[in-house]
Amino acid sequence: MKGIILTMLSAIAFGFAFTLGPMTYGDGGSNPTTLTFLRNALSLPVLFLILRYQGISLAVTGKELLSLTILGGIGNAFTTLLLFISFSLIDVGIATTIHFIYPVFVTIGCVLFFKEKLGFKKVVSLLVATCGIACFFFGVDTSQGLRGGMILGLALAVISGVTYAFYIIYLDKSGLKNQPVFKITFYVALMSTIAMGVYGTATGDLTLSTLTPKSWGISLAFSLLCTVIALSLLQIGIKYVGASTAAILTTFEPITSIVCGVILLGETITTVKIIACSLIMIGVVMLSLAKENKNGNISASEG
């Protein structure tokens, strides 16, 4: 019960945090690039103190540093940037739910590149989740969506799921998963900060000087909720209930985003959204259960 509660609290923290991010856009002086940079940069001091407290060395080999650079620069920074851009185009709840289809892309990637077998239950779960995404693309008012950038927002959310699937697969196959969780998180945050700092400076999108005090406070809360609090709760939850159960319980993350989006951002709930989100969540849970039945364990990682 303790593990279930902690894992659910982790998912709720992730979902709530993602709702906070867009509140810094516009008059707050922030944008997706700046928010991505701050999410990682502001967490570094806290992660460093956690590593010192736990007595974990920051030493890595050259090969590990290269892998961490790829993991942070592409798997994390690019994924987060795409997701945060989609937040500016579509509802946070929709974007988060679509992004949460990444386990489907992990399965597809493992089948295509690592010759893993795709059983009947996995095929059904993939089809159910895909139908959920199709509802978003074909069940909305496309004329309004095209004018408002909805199609682009939906596409970016899907791509963010693909790139996060790369993050999960690369973390598994590179051997980095054997390193302490907070050590990986620290280096991923560091490499993401560097990557987004370079990108933001080159494009002129890094707008730290225009941020309001409110946006700084929201960005700090967002960073600590995602990178420190939610991740810590998730790791403790996995310890008690296992990765399989934890992965299923993390479906509370997009549900929380939808609820918080309605309460904090004034987003609306429609029949199409309910059906689409339900299909995606059902597909993800079915996929998790299929993996659990086969292996007894699956990966659960930071959201």
C-alpha positions as a Markdown table, in Angstrom:
| # | Residue | x | y | z |
|---|---|---|---|---|
| 1 | Met | 0.0 | 0.0 | 0.0 |
| 2 | Lys | 2.9 | 2.4 | 0.8 |
| 3 | Gly | 4.4 | 1.7 | -2.6 |
| 4 | Ile | 1.1 | 2.2 | -4.4 |
| 5 | Ile | 0.5 | 5.5 | -2.6 |
| 6 | Leu | 4.0 | 6.9 | -3.2 |
| 7 | Thr | 3.9 | 5.9 | -6.9 |
| 8 | Met | 0.5 | 7.5 | -7.4 |
| 9 | Leu | 1.8 | 10.7 | -5.6 |
| 10 | Ser | 4.7 | 10.7 | -8.0 |
| 11 | Ala | 2.4 | 10.5 | -11.0 |
| 12 | Ile | 0.2 | 13.2 | -9.6 |
| 13 | Ala | 3.3 | 15.4 | -8.9 |
| 14 | Phe | 4.4 | 15.0 | -12.6 |
| 15 | Gly | 1.0 | 15.7 | -13.9 |
| 16 | Phe | 0.5 | 18.8 | -11.7 |
| 17 | Ala | 4.0 | 20.1 | -12.6 |
| 18 | Phe | 3.3 | 19.9 | -16.3 |
| 19 | Thr | 0.3 | 22.1 | -15.8 |
| 20 | Leu | 2.4 | 24.8 | -14.1 |
| 21 | Gly | 4.8 | 25.1 | -17.1 |
| 22 | Pro | 2.5 | 26.9 | -19.6 |
| 23 | Met | 1.6 | 29.4 | -16.9 |
| 24 | Thr | 5.0 | 31.0 | -17.5 |
| 25 | Tyr | 4.4 | 31.7 | -21.2 |
| 26 | Gly | 3.2 | 34.9 | -22.7 |
| 27 | Asp | 3.1 | 37.7 | -20.1 |
| 28 | Gly | 5.4 | 35.6 | -17.8 |
| 29 | Gly | 8.2 | 36.2 | -20.3 |
| 30 | Ser | 9.0 | 32.5 | -20.8 |
| 31 | Asn | 8.7 | 30.1 | -23.7 |
| 32 | Pro | 9.3 | 26.4 | -24.3 |
| 33 | Thr | 13.1 | 26.8 | -24.8 |
| 34 | Thr | 13.5 | 28.8 | -21.6 |
| 35 | Leu | 11.2 | 26.4 | -19.6 |
| 36 | Thr | 13.2 | 23.4 | -20.8 |
| 37 | Phe | 16.5 | 25.1 | -19.9 |
| 38 | Leu | 15.2 | 26.0 | -16.4 |
| 39 | Arg | 13.6 | 22.7 | -15.7 |
| 40 | Asn | 17.1 | 21.1 | -15.9 |
| 41 | Ala | 19.3 | 24.0 | -14.7 |
| 42 | Leu | 17.4 | 24.7 | -11.5 |
| 43 | Ser | 17.5 | 21.1 | -10.4 |
| 44 | Leu | 21.3 | 20.7 | -10.6 |
| 45 | Pro | 22.2 | 22.2 | -7.2 |
| 46 | Val | 19.6 | 20.0 | -5.4 |
| 47 | Leu | 20.6 | 16.8 | -7.3 |
| 48 | Phe | 24.3 | 17.6 | -6.5 |
| 49 | Leu | 23.5 | 17.8 | -2.8 |
| 50 | Ile | 21.5 | 14.6 | -2.9 |
| 51 | Leu | 24.5 | 12.8 | -4.5 |
| 52 | Arg | 26.9 | 14.2 | -1.9 |
| 53 | Tyr | 24.5 | 13.2 | 0.9 |
| 54 | Gln | 24.3 | 9.6 | -0.5 |
| 55 | Gly | 28.0 | 9.5 | -1.0 |
| 56 | Ile | 27.7 | 8.8 | -4.7 |
| 57 | Ser | 30.7 | 9.6 | -6.8 |
| 58 | Leu | 30.3 | 11.7 | -9.9 |
| 59 | Ala | 33.1 | 9.9 | -11.7 |
| 60 | Val | 32.2 | 8.5 | -15.2 |
| 61 | Thr | 34.2 | 6.9 | -18.0 |
| 62 | Gly | 34.6 | 8.6 | -21.4 |
| 63 | Lys | 32.2 | 6.1 | -22.9 |
| 64 | Glu | 29.6 | 6.8 | -20.2 |
| 65 | Leu | 30.0 | 10.5 | -20.6 |
| 66 | Leu | 29.3 | 10.2 | -24.4 |
| 67 | Ser | 26.2 | 8.1 | -23.6 |
| 68 | Leu | 25.0 | 10.6 | -21.0 |
| 69 | Thr | 25.5 | 13.4 | -23.5 |
| 70 | Ile | 23.3 | 11.6 | -26.1 |
| 71 | Leu | 20.8 | 10.7 | -23.4 |
| 72 | Gly | 20.6 | 14.3 | -22.1 |
| 73 | Gly | 21.0 | 16.2 | -25.3 |
| 74 | Ile | 18.7 | 14.2 | -27.5 |
| 75 | Gly | 16.6 | 11.9 | -25.3 |
| 76 | Asn | 15.7 | 14.5 | -22.6 |
| 77 | Ala | 16.2 | 18.0 | -23.9 |
| 78 | Phe | 14.7 | 17.4 | -27.4 |
| 79 | Thr | 11.8 | 15.4 | -25.9 |
| 80 | Thr | 11.0 | 18.1 | -23.3 |
| 81 | Leu | 11.3 | 20.9 | -25.9 |
| 82 | Leu | 8.9 | 19.2 | -28.2 |
| 83 | Leu | 6.4 | 18.5 | -25.4 |
| 84 | Phe | 6.6 | 22.1 | -24.1 |
| 85 | Ile | 6.0 | 23.5 | -27.6 |
| 86 | Ser | 2.9 | 21.3 | -27.9 |
| 87 | Phe | 1.7 | 22.8 | -24.6 |
| 88 | Ser | 1.6 | 26.2 | -26.3 |
| 89 | Leu | -0.5 | 24.8 | -29.2 |
| 90 | Ile | -2.9 | 22.3 | -27.6 |
| 91 | Asp | -4.3 | 21.5 | -24.1 |
| 92 | Val | -1.8 | 20.3 | -21.6 |
| 93 | Gly | -4.0 | 17.3 | -20.8 |
| 94 | Ile | -4.1 | 16.2 | -24.4 |
| 95 | Ala | -0.4 | 16.7 | -25.0 |
| 96 | Thr | 0.6 | 14.8 | -21.9 |
| 97 | Thr | -1.8 | 11.9 | -22.7 |
| 98 | Ile | -0.5 | 11.6 | -26.2 |
| 99 | His | 3.1 | 11.8 | -25.0 |
| 100 | Phe | 2.3 | 9.0 | -22.5 |
| 101 | Ile | 2.0 | 6.6 | -25.4 |
| 102 | Tyr | 5.8 | 6.3 | -25.4 |
| 103 | Pro | 5.6 | 2.6 | -24.1 |
| 104 | Val | 4.0 | 1.8 | -27.4 |
| 105 | Phe | 6.9 | 3.3 | -29.3 |
| 106 | Val | 9.4 | 1.5 | -27.0 |
| 107 | Thr | 7.7 | -1.8 | -27.9 |
| 108 | Ile | 7.8 | -1.0 | -31.6 |
| 109 | Gly | 11.4 | 0.1 | -31.4 |
| 110 | Cys | 12.4 | -3.1 | -29.6 |
| 111 | Val | 10.6 | -5.2 | -32.2 |
| 112 | Leu | 12.1 | -3.3 | -35.2 |
| 113 | Phe | 15.7 | -2.9 | -34.0 |
| 114 | Phe | 16.2 | -5.7 | -31.4 |
| 115 | Lys | 14.0 | -8.4 | -32.9 |
| 116 | Glu | 11.8 | -8.8 | -29.9 |
| 117 | Lys | 8.6 | -10.8 | -30.4 |
| 118 | Leu | 5.3 | -9.1 | -30.6 |
| 119 | Gly | 2.6 | -11.2 | -29.1 |
| 120 | Phe | -1.2 | -11.0 | -29.7 |
| 121 | Lys | -1.9 | -9.0 | -26.5 |
| 122 | Lys | 0.8 | -6.4 | -27.4 |
| 123 | Val | -0.7 | -6.1 | -30.9 |
| 124 | Val | -4.2 | -5.4 | -29.5 |
| 125 | Ser | -2.8 | -2.9 | -27.0 |
| 126 | Leu | -0.9 | -1.1 | -29.8 |
| 127 | Leu | -4.1 | -0.9 | -31.9 |
| 128 | Val | -6.2 | 0.4 | -29.0 |
| 129 | Ala | -3.7 | 3.1 | -28.2 |
| 130 | Thr | -3.4 | 4.1 | -31.9 |
| 131 | Cys | -7.1 | 4.4 | -32.1 |
| 132 | Gly | -6.9 | 6.8 | -29.2 |
| 133 | Ile | -4.4 | 9.0 | -31.0 |
| 134 | Ala | -6.6 | 8.8 | -34.2 |
| 135 | Cys | -9.5 | 10.2 | -32.2 |
| 136 | Phe | -7.6 | 13.3 | -31.5 |
| 137 | Phe | -6.5 | 13.8 | -35.1 |
| 138 | Phe | -9.8 | 12.9 | -36.8 |
| 139 | Gly | -12.4 | 13.6 | -34.1 |
| 140 | Val | -11.7 | 17.3 | -33.6 |
| 141 | Asp | -12.8 | 20.4 | -35.5 |
| 142 | Thr | -9.9 | 20.3 | -38.0 |
| 143 | Ser | -10.6 | 23.7 | -39.6 |
| 144 | Gln | -10.3 | 25.4 | -36.2 |
| 145 | Gly | -7.4 | 23.1 | -35.3 |
| 146 | Leu | -5.4 | 24.0 | -38.4 |
| 147 | Arg | -5.9 | 27.7 | -37.7 |
| 148 | Gly | -4.9 | 27.3 | -34.1 |
| 149 | Gly | -1.9 | 25.0 | -34.7 |
| 150 | Met | -3.7 | 22.0 | -33.2 |
| 151 | Ile | -2.5 | 19.5 | -35.8 |
| 152 | Leu | 1.1 | 20.7 | -35.3 |
| 153 | Gly | 0.6 | 20.5 | -31.5 |
| 154 | Leu | -0.7 | 16.9 | -31.8 |
| 155 | Ala | 2.1 | 15.9 | -34.1 |
| 156 | Leu | 4.8 | 17.4 | -31.7 |
| 157 | Ala | 3.2 | 15.5 | -28.8 |
| 158 | Val | 3.4 | 12.2 | -30.8 |
| 159 | Ile | 7.1 | 12.9 | -31.8 |
| 160 | Ser | 7.9 | 13.7 | -28.1 |
| 161 | Gly | 6.7 | 10.2 | -27.3 |
| 162 | Val | 8.9 | 8.7 | -30.0 |
| 163 | Thr | 12.0 | 10.6 | -28.8 |
| 164 | Tyr | 11.3 | 9.6 | -25.2 |
| 165 | Ala | 11.0 | 6.0 | -26.3 |
| 166 | Phe | 14.5 | 6.5 | -27.7 |
| 167 | Tyr | 15.5 | 7.7 | -24.2 |
| 168 | Ile | 14.1 | 4.6 | -22.6 |
| 169 | Ile | 15.6 | 2.2 | -25.1 |
| 170 | Tyr | 19.0 | 3.9 | -25.1 |
| 171 | Leu | 19.1 | 4.0 | -21.3 |
| 172 | Asp | 18.4 | 0.2 | -21.3 |
| 173 | Lys | 20.8 | -0.8 | -24.1 |
| 174 | Ser | 23.7 | 1.5 | -23.2 |
| 175 | Gly | 24.3 | 0.0 | -19.8 |
| 176 | Leu | 23.7 | 3.3 | -18.0 |
| 177 | Lys | 20.7 | 1.8 | -16.1 |
| 178 | Asn | 23.1 | 0.1 | -13.7 |
| 179 | Gln | 24.2 | 3.5 | -12.5 |
| 180 | Pro | 22.5 | 5.2 | -9.4 |
| 181 | Val | 19.3 | 6.9 | -10.5 |
| 182 | Phe | 20.2 | 10.3 | -9.2 |
| 183 | Lys | 23.6 | 10.2 | -10.8 |
| 184 | Ile | 22.0 | 9.5 | -14.2 |
| 185 | Thr | 19.4 | 12.3 | -13.6 |
| 186 | Phe | 22.2 | 14.8 | -12.6 |
| 187 | Tyr | 24.2 | 14.2 | -15.8 |
| 188 | Val | 21.1 | 14.1 | -18.0 |
| 189 | Ala | 20.0 | 17.4 | -16.5 |
| 190 | Leu | 23.5 | 18.8 | -16.9 |
| 191 | Met | 23.8 | 17.8 | -20.6 |
| 192 | Ser | 20.2 | 19.0 | -21.2 |
| 193 | Thr | 21.1 | 22.4 | -19.7 |
| 194 | Ile | 24.2 | 22.8 | -21.9 |
| 195 | Ala | 22.3 | 21.7 | -25.0 |
| 196 | Met | 19.4 | 24.0 | -24.4 |
| 197 | Gly | 21.7 | 26.9 | -23.4 |
| 198 | Val | 23.6 | 26.6 | -26.7 |
| 199 | Tyr | 20.3 | 26.2 | -28.7 |
| 200 | Gly | 18.5 | 29.0 | -26.9 |
| 201 | Thr | 21.4 | 31.4 | -27.3 |
| 202 | Ala | 21.8 | 30.6 | -31.0 |
| 203 | Thr | 18.1 | 31.0 | -31.7 |
| 204 | Gly | 17.5 | 33.9 | -29.3 |
| 205 | Asp | 14.8 | 32.0 | -27.5 |
| 206 | Leu | 16.5 | 31.9 | -24.1 |
| 207 | Thr | 14.7 | 34.8 | -22.5 |
| 208 | Leu | 15.9 | 34.7 | -18.9 |
| 209 | Ser | 16.1 | 38.5 | -18.7 |
| 210 | Thr | 12.4 | 38.9 | -19.4 |
| 211 | Leu | 11.1 | 36.4 | -16.8 |
| 212 | Thr | 8.8 | 37.9 | -14.2 |
| 213 | Pro | 9.4 | 37.0 | -10.5 |
| 214 | Lys | 6.2 | 34.8 | -10.7 |
| 215 | Ser | 7.6 | 32.9 | -13.7 |
| 216 | Trp | 10.9 | 32.3 | -11.8 |
| 217 | Gly | 9.0 | 30.9 | -8.9 |
| 218 | Ile | 6.8 | 28.7 | -11.1 |
| 219 | Ser | 9.9 | 27.5 | -13.0 |
| 220 | Leu | 11.6 | 26.6 | -9.8 |
| 221 | Ala | 8.6 | 24.7 | -8.4 |
| 222 | Phe | 8.2 | 23.0 | -11.8 |
| 223 | Ser | 11.8 | 21.9 | -11.9 |
| 224 | Leu | 11.9 | 20.5 | -8.3 |
| 225 | Leu | 8.5 | 18.8 | -8.6 |
| 226 | Cys | 9.6 | 17.0 | -11.8 |
| 227 | Thr | 13.3 | 16.2 | -11.3 |
| 228 | Val | 13.5 | 15.8 | -7.5 |
| 229 | Ile | 10.2 | 15.2 | -5.7 |
| 230 | Ala | 8.3 | 13.1 | -8.3 |
| 231 | Leu | 11.4 | 11.1 | -9.3 |
| 232 | Ser | 12.3 | 10.3 | -5.6 |
| 233 | Leu | 8.7 | 9.2 | -4.9 |
| 234 | Leu | 8.7 | 7.0 | -8.1 |
| 235 | Gln | 12.0 | 5.3 | -7.2 |
| 236 | Ile | 10.8 | 4.5 | -3.6 |
| 237 | Gly | 7.5 | 3.3 | -5.0 |
| 238 | Ile | 9.3 | 0.9 | -7.4 |
| 239 | Lys | 11.2 | -0.4 | -4.5 |
| 240 | Tyr | 8.0 | -1.5 | -2.8 |
| 241 | Val | 5.7 | -2.6 | -5.7 |
| 242 | Gly | 8.1 | -3.3 | -8.6 |
| 243 | Ala | 8.5 | -1.7 | -11.9 |
| 244 | Ser | 5.5 | -3.4 | -13.5 |
| 245 | Thr | 2.9 | -2.2 | -11.0 |
| 246 | Ala | 4.6 | 1.3 | -10.9 |
| 247 | Ala | 4.4 | 1.6 | -14.7 |
| 248 | Ile | 0.6 | 1.0 | -14.6 |
| 249 | Leu | 0.1 | 3.4 | -11.7 |
| 250 | Thr | 1.9 | 6.2 | -13.5 |
| 251 | Thr | -1.1 | 6.5 | -15.8 |
| 252 | Phe | -2.4 | 8.8 | -13.1 |
| 253 | Glu | 0.0 | 11.4 | -14.6 |
| 254 | Pro | -2.0 | 12.3 | -17.7 |
| 255 | Ile | -5.2 | 12.0 | -15.8 |
| 256 | Thr | -3.8 | 14.6 | -13.3 |
| 257 | Ser | -2.7 | 16.8 | -16.2 |
| 258 | Ile | -6.3 | 16.8 | -17.6 |
| 259 | Val | -7.9 | 17.6 | -14.3 |
| 260 | Cys | -5.3 | 20.3 | -13.4 |
| 261 | Gly | -5.6 | 21.8 | -16.9 |
| 262 | Val | -9.3 | 22.2 | -16.4 |
| 263 | Ile | -8.9 | 23.8 | -12.9 |
| 264 | Leu | -5.8 | 25.9 | -13.5 |
| 265 | Leu | -5.8 | 26.7 | -17.2 |
| 266 | Gly | -9.5 | 26.7 | -18.0 |
| 267 | Glu | -9.2 | 23.8 | -20.5 |
| 268 | Thr | -12.4 | 22.1 | -21.6 |
| 269 | Ile | -13.3 | 18.4 | -21.5 |
| 270 | Thr | -15.2 | 17.0 | -24.5 |
| 271 | Thr | -16.5 | 13.6 | -25.4 |
| 272 | Val | -13.8 | 13.2 | -28.0 |
| 273 | Lys | -11.1 | 13.9 | -25.4 |
| 274 | Ile | -12.6 | 11.5 | -22.9 |
| 275 | Ile | -12.8 | 8.7 | -25.5 |
| 276 | Ala | -9.3 | 9.3 | -26.9 |
| 277 | Cys | -7.6 | 9.6 | -23.5 |
| 278 | Ser | -9.4 | 6.5 | -22.3 |
| 279 | Leu | -8.3 | 4.4 | -25.3 |
| 280 | Ile | -4.7 | 5.6 | -24.9 |
| 281 | Met | -4.7 | 4.8 | -21.2 |
| 282 | Ile | -6.3 | 1.4 | -21.8 |
| 283 | Gly | -3.7 | 0.6 | -24.5 |
| 284 | Val | -0.8 | 1.5 | -22.2 |
| 285 | Val | -2.1 | -0.5 | -19.3 |
| 286 | Met | -2.8 | -3.5 | -21.5 |
| 287 | Leu | 0.8 | -3.2 | -22.9 |
| 288 | Ser | 2.2 | -3.0 | -19.3 |
| 289 | Leu | 0.1 | -6.1 | -18.3 |
| 290 | Ala | 1.3 | -8.0 | -21.3 |
| 291 | Lys | 4.9 | -7.3 | -20.5 |
| 292 | Glu | 4.3 | -8.2 | -16.9 |
| 293 | Asn | 2.8 | -11.5 | -17.7 |
| 294 | Lys | 5.7 | -12.3 | -20.0 |
| 295 | Asn | 8.7 | -11.0 | -18.0 |
| 296 | Gly | 7.4 | -10.2 | -14.6 |
| 297 | Asn | 9.1 | -6.8 | -14.8 |
| 298 | Ile | 9.2 | -3.8 | -17.0 |
| 299 | Ser | 10.9 | -0.5 | -17.0 |
| 300 | Ala | 9.5 | 2.6 | -15.2 |
| 301 | Ser | 11.3 | 5.8 | -15.7 |
| 302 | Glu | 11.0 | 9.5 | -15.1 |
| 303 | Gly | 8.1 | 11.2 | -16.9 |
